[in-house]
Amino acid sequence: MHGAELAGGVGSRPSGAERAGGERPLLVLAYSGGLDTSVAIKWLEEKYGFRVVTVTLDVGEVKDLEAVRAKAIKVGAVQAVVKDARAEFAEEYILRALWANALYQGKYPLASALSRPLIAREVVRVAREVGARAVAHGSTGKGNDQVRLELGMKALAPELEVYAPVREWGLTRDAEIEYARAHGIPVPVTQESPYSIDQNLWGRAIEAGALEDPWAAPPEDAFLWTTAPEEAPDMPEEIVLTFAEGRPVALNGETMDLVTLITALNEIGGRHGVGRIDMIEDRLVGIKSREVYEAPAALILIEAHRALEALVLPREVLHVKPVLELEWTRLVYNGLWYSPLREAYDAFFAVTQKPVTGDVRIKLYKGSIVVTGRRAPKSLYRHDLATYQTGDLFDHRAAEGFLKLWGLPTELFRSLNPVSGGAFRVEELSSSPVSEG
């Protein structure tokens, strides 16, 4: 398939000439700098007549932003906007996820899912700034990111059209490379990784290649941030994390901004083999996918945060909060960051974080994260109430009245509905009369 053949034909949407009587309209593309979005620049120009403006954010990928900008212009973008958004990502997105102890299906800390609404917001901001008529992204039709990006873009700017070139063109990898070469677009063909990688401050996602077989163990070459646990140091390392109203503020007594602290934990945890995740994940589009992640800082911080919450939050809050955490996580995973329900959950979590100030000591050893100590100025743990030794101030006689009142409803019910032998037998349950009416 040659470039002319790929771009030929009439698309389902109007061409640039049909859309504007004079100068071709502008479109803003979320640009990663990879092959897919680089091909998209030229494809959107050829197929729809757009002048393409690209937007690239660094949310922790360690990108050379100036190199990405230069590549976008070389490929054909009329303007390339780049931005270091790491602090914004940490403060406005990661911190909220930490307050929610967000782990999708109990494992995945939402690294990619958290960055997409920020990217969508920046693309929309630039689109309005330059007067663009449309926006675009490079997601496929099989993944979750198309949902996160498009719903974010439409929530923030419903007047803008959204294009998804990769989803629309349906190219094989070989055809895409041929198109790129025909248009002078750089193709990373030497030592190309068999994996699809996405990474930011909060984690690294690895897909494709040998990982598509759920029976196959992840090859070591899939991992970049973490040492294999069996190869990790033989001596454990203890660290102390300090929180102020739910916000991590110091590591081992050294005050740090959030980006620096997360970066340090990724390095420390990765050195000890901490943070590897291998799961079968239920995607929003209805398929199961084998996903492998590296997220040392995320897993360490969530474990520490939960330990401190257990010390300072009352029982009733600790019973309700995990239920809302689960709903918050599903909401964000499913691309509904800009839902008012997420804002309502955030308001609840913000209130719960007011007493979450203190220190948590953690031992890292060959892939494990173990909390070994916690302390807080507003701790609800009272030694004089918990101890069984001298100094016990708990009123043991109060338990007698408590038990009488606590068990009263069950006692009254069972006095009228006795259970033989103290428990139901299977035959009793199965022989219960069933109405056929």
C-alpha angles and dihedrals in degrees: 000000000000126000094253091051092048093052096039128100131049116294124219089251128061120274121245092260092053092047096052130024094213131014116022113261124255126244125188115218126198097233125198096176092241129121098270097054093038090056088045092062093061095036094054089049094049100040102038105016096241127157101224126221114189129212121199125181128193105217093163106307092120090238127177093232095190091053090051091049091050092048093051091052092046092052092051112277113145090212134010121202118195128181139179099228100166096113092045090049092050097044101041104030114017094045091054090050090051092052087053092046083226116201115153109224086357094292119056116076094206097248097157094033092057096052097051099071089050091051090047091051093051093046090052092047092054092043091057092043094055096034097246121175096207145021132210143192136196101234125130126236092248102057138076096241094076087062095046095047099040096044089048093049094047093045091053098037113015090171093067123088115232121218126193106191097178091051092045102046097047093203126175114234091252093052091048092052091048091052091048093051092047089056098042094252112153112251119201096220101146116088090349113186116241088219134084107228133194121172143168139154093294099050153323122253120204124190142161131028115067089348091076088077105078090201094056117092112237109265115240091239088068091069124077107157101043136061116225104265092236089055094046121109116292091226120071121233123220121208132181121219121197122206130193113196091335095314120116106234108162143028118206090345095308114120113230139173114249096257093051093046094050091047091051092049091050089056097043095043093043091053089058095047093254122147107038114141126185114179147151102239128200107225122208091243089066104258131111115237132190106234130186121193141178113208112151098156094043095052093044094049095045091050091049093044092052091050092053093045089053088058100048109027122082121247095254092055091047090053095051101036097068090054091055091041089059092050093046091051093050091047094053094041089053094054101256099124091133093052115120087229090066089053090051092051089048090055090054093048092048090058092048091055097062095092095036095107123127147070132297123194116209133187117213116199131159097327097325130115114202125177108221101173145005135185134176137174089230096043115155090205109105116191091201089057098039101043124099090197134081111313096043107156097177111125101234093182090061088067091069094064092039092056092048093054097037094054097037098098093049092044092053093047094049092047086065097032107038123193115220112234091002096282141059117260121217092241090054092054095045094047094055111123113259122203114235094189 
